[in-house]
Each structure stands twice: as structure tokens, then as C-alpha cells.
Amino acid sequence: MFLGAAGLILAFVVYGALFTAHAAATFSLVQDAIIGYFGWFYILSASAILVFVVWLGVGRTGNIRLGGDHAQPEFHSLTWFTMLMAAGMGIGLVFFGVAEPIEHYLAPPVSQTRTPEAIREAMLLTFFHWGLHPWAIYIAIALPLAYFHFRHELPLAPRSLLYPLIGDRMYGWPGHLVDILCTVGTLFGVGTSLGLGAMQINSALGLIAGVPGSLLVQLLIIAVITTIATISVVTGLKIGIRRLSQLNVALAVVLLAFVFVAGPTVYILETFVSGIGQYLQNLPRISFNVDTTANGGWQRDWTLFYWSWWIAWCPFVGVFAARISRGRTVRQFILAMLLAPTLGGFFWFSVMGGSALYIEQFGAGGIAGPSLEDEAFSLFALLQQLPMTWLMSVLGMLVVVIFFITSSDSGSLVDVMVTSGGHRHPPVAYRIFWCVAEGVVAATLLAAGGLVALRTASLTPALPMTVFLLVGCYGLARALRVDAQTEGRPDVEDLVE
């Protein structure tokens, strides 16, 4: 397992480092091919997974507990939530919090640019991309992993999703292939986030200390943060990762509260409420919308990038969320993981994106230009329009840095657990290797094509991962049905079809 996954990553790094121009061209071709032939499959699968997760949440199997029938949660609910948020969407929320609503406002797919209709469409599309779909995708792998591991003592590794279909054969080559795929997908997903984070930290340093934006600076940032993340992952889940996640969410809440109070507070609340209403009204329509026009560039650059990013990222979030969710029922797990982070993300975008849109529409402007030139600078372009710019920019940079660290150390822990056979307390040497590997992959992606390479890295492993998720959903549904029909917990062999 370790050698197979490490070998693939090493081959990728060598290719990207030694043949940078060719790698950049290849990444672009691969992205166009996947979107052109399989975009519809991503759209259909993501929406089908959401329907499946909601069905499980309201169904009669919702009372089944992840662990023994009297198992208690290992972490307090607030601590559990902060770790989920930090792992699930941390850097993405900070990076796109201002950038995405502004870009949709300036170039909406349907409405006229810079109009009230464009504002409504911008918030609808942002809520859509960061709403129920990504968290349903996470649940689709996290829930079966937690169920099979804590209730039936199968390995805490993606291969366990195959057990209802192939039984003990999951310990052979089919399981090896799945775990290697998920390890590589996790590494690319984390690498994408780390690359985005490095770009944003570089932008903050430019505003605060005049540090120029360059690839060299971003590579140095990745090196420093990877070192800190390595220390965190070595100290373990309950010390390093838990403490950093709590600190991260606390700092993000302070930044959020400042913008909420210093910005257009009433407008933010109106945006939040009306945005939820629009989202719920339009969710069925936009969930199955496939751009069939000759120029499907908007959907490729936004919706399909996000869907593939969530899918590539889901093994990481799934294993991590499963690891910290012992003792909760299926219904508690789904409701908490589906609704709470979604509403938290909606409020974040209403505060950050809503404030930026208000300033562009009714205030002095000055955000759209810098945001279009550099997405990574958009948050700091907003903070420049508010009081205490320097102090809040420092705080914003700290939020990005710690999200960077928590993404790297959490992702490393997941890769280590998977490549060590699902071990919950894997060896220190493995932890160091995978944490360093994530930094190297992020650096390679930035050097070999920047944002295009980052997006392609998420698109490519997501295609087979989508098939695996759908298979896993079927297996989980069958296992839960058998469990609900059995007095007490069934033997694990009873789950095999």
C-alpha cells in the first residue's frame, strides 16, 4: 500500500518538476477531456448522492449507532464541529469567500453584469457550490467508514466500503487499488488547497509587508507551513490537530464578527435570509443543470471544478470525519454534518461576499478590479475598505496559515492511516513522509501550471472516485438494512451480499 501510493506520487513529482512545460500542457488537455466527456456524470452523481444521504437521514436506519449500542462520542460536539469545518472547507472558504460572489457578479452566466439580478444570481450560485452537495459527498464516504469501522471493526480505510459486495476479498488487490486511489486523490485534493493557501498568504504578505507575489515566495511559504504541519501531525489528533482546529475556528469567527459589524450589517442579514430562500427554491433546477451549449466554459471553471474537488477531497474528509465520530447515530451524523457546516458556510459567504457586493454596488468600489487580477487578494481587497485594515489583514493571514496547517496535518494523518492498513495510531515515520509529500505535491502543482494544474489535479482522480462512491452508497444501504432487521448487531459476515 505504502509503496504503491508513494511510487505514483513520486512519479508525478518527477514529471512535474523535470518536464514542467509538458506537464502544464498535459494538465490542460486532461481537464478539457474529462469535462467534455464526463461533466454530465459529475452533475448527476453529486445530486444522486445528496438524495441518497437525505433519504438515509430520515429513514428508519437513522437510530443505528456508530459503535456499540451504548457508545459515547469521543469529542464534544463543538470540538467535533470545529475539526469538521477546518478539515472540510477551511482554506476554500477563506480563498473564495469574497472572490466567488464578486466574479459571478461581474460575469454571471445568465443575468446582466453589475445589476441587482447579478447580485442575486451570484449568491445563489455561491450557495449552490458550497451548500448541501459537498457535505453530502463527504458523508457518502465518512458514514460507511465510521459504520464499518466502529460497529464491525473493519479497517478505517476506504477499502471497507467494498465489504458488503466482495467480503474478505477487499483485503486483496481490489482493496489495494481503492486505497491507493484514495490516497493519491487525497494528496491531490490537499495539494490543491495548499496551493490556493500559499497564493493567498503571498497576497497578504504583499499587503502587510510589501513582499512581491512570485512562485519562489509561494514555494517558501509551502516549505515553512509544511514543517509546522509535520510537527502538528507527529503530536497526534488530540493535541496538535484538535488544538489547531479550535484556534483556527476561533480566529475565523473573530474575523467574521469584525466584518459583520464593520460592514453593512443589515444588508448582510438580508443577503443571508434571501440567499437561503433562493437556494431552496432553485435547488432542484440547478442540481441537474448541464450546460449543453458549445461554450460550456463557465460550468467547467466553476461547478464541475467544485464537484470534482469535493470528490477528490472526500477520502481525506471521510476518513478524518469517521475517525472523530464514534458514538453518534446515523441520523445525528447526517444532520450535524449536512446542515450545520452548510449554514455556517452560507453565513460566511453572506458576510464576506455580501459586504464586497454592497461596496461594489452602493459604496466606493475598489474590490472587483483586484479580485479579477488576483483571486487570492480578494479577501484583503475587502479588508482595505474597512477600518483597521493592517490588523485585520494580519488576522486574515493567520486564519489562512492555520487552515493551511490543519489541512496538511489532517490530510497527512488520513494518508498514513490508509497506507498503514487503517491503523488509528500510525507510525511517526509514515506521518512525516506523507506530510512532506503533500507540501512537495502542492509545490509541484504550482510550478507546473498554477491554478490550471491545481484544478486538473482535483478533476483527474475524481472520475474513478465517483464510481467508487456510488458503489459504496449501495453497499452501505444494504448493510444498514440488514442491521435494522437484526436483533442486536449482526455479524459482519451477514452484511455480505
C-alpha positions in Angstrom: 0.0 0.0 0.0 2.6 2.5 1.1 5.0 1.7 -1.8 2.2 1.8 -4.4 0.9 5.2 -3.4 4.3 6.6 -2.7 5.5 5.4 -6.1 2.7 7.1 -8.0 3.2 10.4 -6.1 7.0 10.2 -6.8 6.4 9.7 -10.5 4.1 12.6 -10.6 6.5 14.9 -8.8 9.4 13.9 -11.1 7.3 14.5 -14.2 6.0 17.9 -13.0 9.5 19.1 -11.8 11.6 17.9 -14.8 9.1 18.4 -17.6 7.2 21.5 -16.4 6.0 22.9 -19.7 4.9 19.5 -21.0 3.1 18.8 -17.7 1.3 22.1 -17.9 0.1 21.3 -21.4 -0.9 17.8 -20.4 -2.9 19.0 -17.4 -4.9 21.4 -19.6 -5.7 18.7 -22.1 -6.7 16.2 -19.4 -9.0 18.8 -17.8 -10.7 19.6 -21.2 -11.2 15.9 -21.9 -12.7 15.0 -18.6 -15.1 17.9 -18.6 -16.1 17.3 -22.2 -17.0 13.7 -21.8 -17.9 13.2 -18.2 -19.2 16.6 -17.0 -22.8 15.2 -17.1 -21.7 12.3 -14.9 -20.3 14.5 -12.2 -23.6 16.6 -12.1 -25.8 13.5 -12.0 -23.7 11.7 -9.4 -23.4 14.6 -7.0 -27.1 15.2 -7.0 -27.9 11.5 -6.6 -25.6 11.3 -3.6 -27.4 14.2 -2.0 -30.8 12.5 -2.4 -29.3 9.3 -1.0 -27.9 11.0 2.1 -31.2 12.8 2.8 -33.0 9.5 2.4 -30.7 7.8 5.0 -31.1 10.7 7.4 -34.9 10.5 7.6 -35.1 6.7 7.2 -35.7 4.0 9.8 -32.0 3.2 10.0 -31.1 6.6 11.4 -31.1 5.3 15.0 -28.2 2.9 14.4 -25.2 4.0 16.4 -21.6 4.2 15.1 -20.1 1.9 17.6 -21.7 -0.2 20.3 -25.3 0.5 21.1 -24.2 2.4 24.2 -21.1 4.0 22.7 -20.5 7.7 23.7 -18.9 10.3 21.5 -15.2 10.8 21.8 -15.3 14.5 21.3 -17.6 17.3 22.5 -20.0 18.5 19.8 -18.4 21.9 19.4 -14.9 20.4 19.1 -16.2 17.8 16.6 -17.8 20.6 14.6 -14.6 22.8 14.5 -12.5 19.9 13.3 -15.0 19.1 10.6 -15.1 22.7 9.4 -11.3 23.0 9.5 -10.8 19.8 7.5 -13.8 20.1 5.2 -13.6 23.6 3.7 -11.2 25.7 5.7 -8.9 27.2 3.1 -11.6 27.2 0.4 -14.0 29.4 2.4 -11.3 32.0 3.1 -9.9 31.9 -0.5 -13.3 32.1 -2.3 -15.3 34.0 0.4 -15.0 37.3 -1.5 -13.7 36.1 -4.9 -16.5 33.9 -6.0 -19.5 36.2 -5.3 -17.6 39.1 -6.9 -16.7 37.1 -10.0 -20.2 35.8 -10.5 -21.4 39.4 -10.1 -19.1 40.6 -12.8 -19.6 37.7 -15.1 -22.9 36.0 -14.3 -23.9 33.1 -16.7 -27.5 34.4 -17.2 -28.0 38.0 -15.7 -26.6 41.3 -16.9 -23.4 42.2 -15.2 -23.3 44.6 -12.3 -27.1 44.6 -11.7 -29.3 43.6 -8.7 -30.2 40.5 -10.6 -26.5 39.7 -11.0 -26.1 40.0 -7.2 -28.9 37.5 -6.5 -27.5 35.1 -9.1 -24.0 35.5 -7.6 -25.2 34.5 -4.1 -27.4 31.7 -5.4 -24.5 30.1 -7.4 -22.1 30.5 -4.5 -24.5 28.9 -2.0 -25.1 26.1 -4.5 -21.4 25.3 -4.9 -20.7 25.4 -1.1 -24.1 24.1 0.2 -25.6 20.6 0.7 -23.8 18.9 -2.3 -20.2 18.9 -1.0 -21.2 17.8 2.5 -23.4 15.0 1.1 -20.3 13.8 -0.9 -18.3 13.9 2.3 -21.0 11.9 4.2 -21.2 9.3 1.4 -17.7 8.1 2.4 -17.4 9.2 6.0 -20.6 7.5 7.2 -19.9 4.0 5.8 -16.3 4.2 7.0 -17.5 5.1 10.6 -20.2 2.4 10.5 -18.0 -0.4 9.3 -15.1 0.5 11.5 -16.8 1.3 14.8 -19.7 -1.1 14.5 -18.0 -4.1 12.8 -14.2 -3.4 13.4 -13.2 -3.3 9.7 -10.2 -1.2 8.9 -10.5 2.6 8.9 -9.7 2.7 5.2 -11.8 3.2 2.0 -11.5 -0.5 1.1 -14.0 -1.3 3.9 -16.8 0.2 1.7 -16.3 -2.8 -0.6 -17.0 -5.4 2.1 -20.8 -5.8 1.6 -20.1 -6.5 -2.1 -17.0 -8.7 -2.1 -16.5 -9.7 1.6 -12.9 -10.6 2.6 -11.7 -10.2 -0.9 -11.4 -6.5 0.0 -8.1 -7.4 1.7 -6.7 -8.3 -1.7 -5.9 -6.4 -4.8 -9.4 -4.7 -5.2 -8.9 -3.1 -1.7 -5.3 -2.2 -2.5 -6.3 -0.3 -5.7 -9.1 1.6 -3.9 -6.9 2.6 -1.0 -4.1 3.7 -3.4 -6.6 5.7 -5.5 -8.0 7.4 -2.4 -4.5 8.2 -1.1 -3.5 9.8 -4.3 -6.8 11.6 -4.6 -6.4 12.9 -1.0 -2.9 14.1 -1.8 -4.0 16.0 -4.9 -7.1 17.4 -3.1 -5.0 18.6 -0.2 -2.3 19.8 -2.6 -4.9 21.9 -4.4 -5.9 23.6 -1.2 -2.3 24.1 -0.1 -1.6 25.7 -3.4 -4.5 28.1 -3.0 -3.5 28.9 0.5 0.1 29.7 -0.5 -1.2 32.1 -3.1 -3.4 33.8 -0.5 -0.7 34.1 2.1 1.6 35.6 -0.5 -1.1 38.2 -1.3 -1.4 39.0 2.4 2.4 39.4 2.8 2.3 41.8 -0.2 -0.3 44.0 1.5 1.3 43.8 5.0 5.0 43.8 4.3 5.4 44.6 0.6 6.5 41.0 -0.2 6.1 40.6 -4.0 3.9 37.9 -5.4 6.0 35.2 -7.0 6.3 31.4 -7.4 9.5 31.4 -5.3 7.8 33.1 -2.3 4.8 30.7 -2.6 7.2 27.7 -2.6 8.9 29.1 0.5 5.6 29.5 2.2 4.7 25.9 1.5 8.0 24.7 2.9 7.6 26.7 6.2 3.9 25.7 6.7 4.7 22.0 5.8 7.3 22.0 8.5 4.9 23.3 11.1 2.2 20.8 9.9 4.7 18.0 10.3 5.2 18.9 13.9 1.4 19.0 14.4 0.7 15.6 12.8 3.5 14.0 14.9 1.9 15.2 18.1 -1.3 13.5 17.2 -5.0 14.0 16.8 -5.9 15.1 20.4 -3.1 17.5 20.9 -1.9 19.1 17.7 -4.8 18.8 15.3 -7.6 19.4 17.8 -5.9 22.4 19.3 -5.1 24.0 16.0 -8.7 23.4 14.7 -10.1 25.1 17.8 -7.8 28.0 17.4 -8.4 28.3 13.7 -12.2 28.4 14.0 -11.9 30.9 16.9 -9.8 33.3 14.8 -12.1 32.8 11.8 -15.1 33.7 14.0 -13.3 36.9 15.2 -12.6 37.9 11.6 -16.2 37.1 10.6 -17.6 39.1 13.5 -15.4 42.1 12.7 -16.6 42.2 9.0 -20.2 41.6 10.1 -20.1 44.6 12.5 -17.9 46.9 10.5 -19.6 46.1 7.2 -23.2 46.6 6.0 -24.8 44.5 8.8 -28.4 44.8 7.8 -27.6 44.1 4.2 -25.6 41.0 5.2 -28.6 39.7 7.2 -30.9 40.3 4.2 -28.4 38.6 1.9 -28.2 35.6 4.2 -32.0 35.1 4.5 -32.9 35.8 0.9 -30.0 33.7 -0.3 -31.2 30.7 1.7 -34.7 31.2 0.2 -33.4 31.4 -3.4 -31.2 28.3 -2.8 -34.1 26.2 -1.6 -36.4 27.3 -4.4 -33.9 26.7 -7.1 -32.0 23.7 -5.8 -33.8 21.0 -7.9 -33.4 23.0 -11.1 -29.7 23.9 -10.8 -28.7 20.5 -9.3 -29.4 18.8 -12.6 -28.4 21.6 -15.0 -25.9 20.5 -17.6 -24.5 23.2 -20.0 -25.1 21.7 -23.4 -24.0 24.8 -25.3 -20.9 24.9 -27.4 -19.2 27.1 -24.8 -19.5 25.4 -21.5 -16.6 27.2 -20.0 -18.5 28.7 -17.0 -19.7 25.4 -15.7 -16.3 23.8 -16.4 -14.5 26.5 -14.4 -16.9 26.6 -11.5 -19.5 23.8 -10.9 -17.5 20.9 -12.3 -14.3 22.1 -10.7 -16.0 22.2 -7.3 -17.8 18.8 -7.7 -14.6 17.1 -8.7 -12.7 18.9 -6.0 -15.1 17.7 -3.3 -15.0 14.2 -4.7 -11.2 14.1 -4.8 -11.1 15.6 -1.3 -13.7 13.3 0.2 -11.4 10.4 1.1 -9.5 12.8 3.3 -12.5 14.3 4.9 -14.3 11.0 5.0 -11.6 9.1 6.9 -10.9 12.1 9.2 -14.6 12.6 9.9 -15.2 8.9 10.5 -12.2 8.8 12.9 -13.7 11.5 15.2 -17.4 10.4 15.0 -17.6 7.3 17.2 -20.7 7.1 19.3 -23.1 9.2 17.2 -26.1 7.8 15.5 -26.5 7.7 11.7 -29.2 10.5 11.9 -27.1 12.7 14.3 -24.1 12.2 12.0 -26.0 13.2 8.8 -28.0 16.1 10.3 -24.9 17.6 12.0 -22.5 17.1 9.1 -25.1 18.2 6.4 -26.9 21.2 8.0 -24.5 22.8 10.5 -21.5 23.3 8.2 -23.8 24.3 5.3 -25.4 27.1 7.3 -22.1 28.2 8.6 -20.7 28.4 5.1 -23.8 30.4 3.9 -23.3 32.9 6.7 -19.6 33.2 5.9 -20.3 34.0 2.2 -23.1 36.4 3.2 -20.7 38.3 5.4 -17.7 38.3 3.2 -19.2 38.2 -0.3 -22.3 40.2 0.7 -20.1 43.0 2.1 -18.0 43.1 -1.1 -21.1 43.2 -3.3 -22.6 46.0 -1.2 -19.4 48.1 -1.5 -19.3 47.5 -5.3 -23.0 48.2 -5.9 -23.6 51.0 -3.4 -20.2 52.1 -2.0 -16.8 53.2 -3.2 -16.0 50.1 -5.1 -12.4 49.1 -5.4 -12.8 45.3 -4.9 -13.7 44.0 -8.3 -10.5 45.1 -10.0 -8.0 43.5 -7.6 -10.2 40.4 -7.3 -10.2 39.8 -11.0 -6.5 40.4 -11.3 -5.7 38.0 -8.4 -8.4 35.8 -6.7 -6.1 35.3 -3.8 -6.1 39.0 -3.0 -9.9 39.4 -2.9 -10.3 39.0 0.9 -7.6 41.6 1.5 -9.2 43.9 -1.1 -12.3 43.8 1.1 -10.4 44.5 4.3 -8.8 47.5 2.7 -12.3 49.1 2.5 -12.9 48.6 6.3 -11.3 50.0 9.4 -8.1 48.6 11.0 -7.0 47.3 7.6 -3.5 46.3 8.7 -4.6 44.5 11.9 -7.4 42.6 10.2 -5.1 41.7 7.3 -2.7 40.1 9.7 -5.6 38.3 11.3 -6.8 37.1 7.9 -3.4 35.8 7.1 -3.2 33.9 10.4 -6.5 32.3 9.6 -5.2 31.2 6.2 -1.9 29.9 7.7 -3.6 27.8 10.4 -6.2 26.5 8.0 -3.2 25.6 5.8 -1.6 23.7 8.7 -4.8 21.9 9.7 -5.5 20.8 6.2 -2.0 19.5 5.8 -1.7 17.7 9.1 -5.2 16.2 8.9 -4.6 15.1 5.3 -1.3 13.5 6.3 -2.9 11.6 9.1 -5.5 10.2 6.7 -2.9 9.1 4.2 -0.9 7.5 6.9 -3.9 5.6 8.3 -4.9 4.4 4.9 -1.5 3.3 3.8 -0.9 1.6 7.1 -3.9 -0.6 6.7 -6.4 1.5 8.6 -4.4 1.9 11.8 -5.8 4.6 14.0 -2.4 5.4 15.6 0.1 5.0 12.7 3.9 5.2 12.9 5.6 8.6 13.2 7.8 8.0 10.2 4.8 7.5 8.0 3.3 10.7 9.3 6.4 12.7 8.4 6.6 11.2 5.0 3.1 12.0 3.9 3.1 15.5 5.4 6.2 16.3 3.4 4.8 14.6 0.3 1.7 16.9 0.4 3.9 20.0 0.5 6.0 18.7 -2.4 2.9 17.9 -4.5 1.5 21.4 -3.8 4.8 23.0 -4.8 4.9 20.8 -8.0 1.4 21.8 -9.0 2.1 25.5 -8.6 5.3 25.2 -10.6 3.7 23.1 -13.3 0.8 25.3 -14.3 -0.6 27.2 -11.3 -4.3 27.3 -11.0 -4.9 25.2 -14.1 -2.7 22.4 -12.7 -4.4 22.7 -9.3 -7.8 22.3 -10.9 -6.7 19.4 -13.1 -5.2 17.6 -10.0 -8.7 17.5 -8.5 -10.5 16.6 -11.6 -8.4 13.5 -12.6 -8.7 11.2 -9.6 -12.3 12.3 -9.0 -13.6 10.4 -12.0 -12.9 6.8 -10.7 -13.6 8.1 -7.2 -17.2 9.0 -8.3 -17.8 5.4 -9.4 -16.4 4.1 -6.1 -18.7 6.5 -4.1 -21.8 5.2 -5.9 -20.8 1.6 -5.2 -20.1 2.5 -1.6 -23.6 4.1 -1.2 -25.2 0.9 -2.5 -23.2 -1.2 0.0 -24.0 1.0 2.9 -27.7 0.9 2.1 -27.7 -2.8 2.1 -25.6 -3.1 5.3 -27.9 -0.7 7.2 -31.0 -2.6 6.0 -29.5 -5.9 7.3 -28.5 -4.2 10.6 -32.0 -2.8 11.1 -33.6 -6.2 10.6 -31.3 -7.9 13.1 -31.8 -8.0 16.8 -28.7 -6.5 18.2 -25.7 -6.0 15.9 -25.4 -8.5 13.0 -22.2 -10.4 12.5 -20.0 -8.8 9.9 -20.4 -11.8 7.6 -24.2 -11.2 7.5 -23.5 -7.9 5.6 -22.0 -9.6 2.5 -24.3 -9.8 -0.5 
